[in-house]
Amino acid sequence: MAYRLRYDREFMRQLEALPGDVRGIVRREVRKLAEQPRSPRAKELEDHPGYYRLWLPRDHRLVWEVLEEEQVVDLLFVGPKLPDLYKRLGLGRKAR
């Protein structure tokens, strides 16, 4: 069963700002997420079940959430890996 892809204008702005080669890779990877939202190349974020990240060329990242009950892949971020990226997304590591 295919998942619905969900994104906002900010995600589209981030996508359009990518270098052409990276943008093409992201578009292919995003299409694949509709069929397989837990890519074998992706890593689930520690302490945040259902949130995944994928490393992309030139130190870029794609971050998304899988909403299983709704059959939705919520695309959250695509762009250069910033030092505080996950904290900005509210997905920072929890204090132990």
Secondary structure, 3 states (H helix, E strand, C coil): CCCEEECCHHHHHHHHHCCHHHHHHHHHHHHHHHHCCCCCCCEECCCCCCEEEEEEHHHEEEEEEEECCCCEEEEEEEEECCCCHHHHCCCCCCCC
